Amino acid sequence: MAEVSAADLTESAPDSLDLANAESLPGDNDAPLDTDFENVYQSSPGDDRGQDDTSFSNWGAGGNTRFEDSDQSIESQLTEAVTLRQHLLDQLQMDVTDPVDRMIGVHLIDMLDVSGYLVGDLNDLSETLACDIGRVEATLAKMQKMEPAGVFARSLRECLALQLSEQNRLDPAIERLLDNLDLLGKRQFAELRKICGVDEEDFMEMIAEIKALNPRPAATFDDNAAEPIIPDVLMRAQPDGTWLVELNSDTLPRVLVNTRYFTNVSERVRTKEEREYLSNQYQTANWLVKSLHQRATTILKVAAEIVRQQDAFFRKGVQHMKPLTLRHIAEVIEMHESTVSRVTSNKYIVTPRGTYELKYFFTASIGGADGEAHSAEAVRYRIKVLIDAENASKILSDDTIVDMLRGDGIDIARRTVAKYRESMRIPSSVQRRREKAAQR
């Protein structure tokens, strides 16, 4: 008998399961969500003979289909070029703790072009999120301090000014030079030097500084940052005022178990070993069916609960964002917190107020030794207090800070302490020791 694999038993299916209704899912049968299914079933493979093809459940993740029940997923073993968007989202998670500002920040990141410049109207964003324009501008000012320096600028002048400010070189003379970049382009140096009010030597140094800057701060990043995001979940208002949450059928794989093919092959088996092999492949294919269906169910239930919890945000605007934790969602839908964490990563939902990654509806938190969660903002503040109170003769290392925080019941890694410290522009222990020694 020719060798048959589980892949041979699956093929594209013209129809898919209807998963639009989050409360009534086909094949749910009150089974625990996000569980692994055994490859051995009570029914005999021969019992399925004569039946039509069995439809698989459907599941997708923005075009990136993957199994996430294992921490050792294929994706975790691959290396990809970091995109500008992901680079900035990582900083947003670290630097911006307020949920309102973070949601605004996500939109601002999506308004960048491939060079790192902000395109679009802030007033339009203010209307989309139903928040004050001043809040949007204040958040933009925070985002403009991110790396690479110069990103989120709205003009070449602002881009160069942001980079000079980062270098602490944005003095009045060089600002006047930036105000007259057209003269620099025309090489009208004499007129430009007169406007800046500096001598020849200082003027040449200023020109050299300008030339050393990067007019396209995002040029080193993967251009894929500009590619549109394909949402995994769709949300829209219904006539009765409620929300409809459904999976995006365009991202769902349509597969089925070809039981007719299995039956035909089964009739040709000649030995016990061949029958056992074929049975194992058939069970593996059915396991894939159940796994995909279960994952689709999980994504939809998590997304539906997030929409329920953040109803005020969708109806009234970003000012009404509700503090939300993974644990809260997990308890409501009776899943493990780690499952909710995996489901909300790299899964996007399109809403009347924009497209978001599911994880951005949650407030960052740090686990505690007592089981209680501590907000990232509170932990960041605690780190600052410890460093501000340190003795000049006994500078606190990051490892020491970790021990002190754990003594307070805050379970945190050293690299997280380092990231929080750097986000607050606090130098390392070595640099602080040198600075305080110089002040003596």
Disulfide bonds with the S-S distance in Angstrom:
none
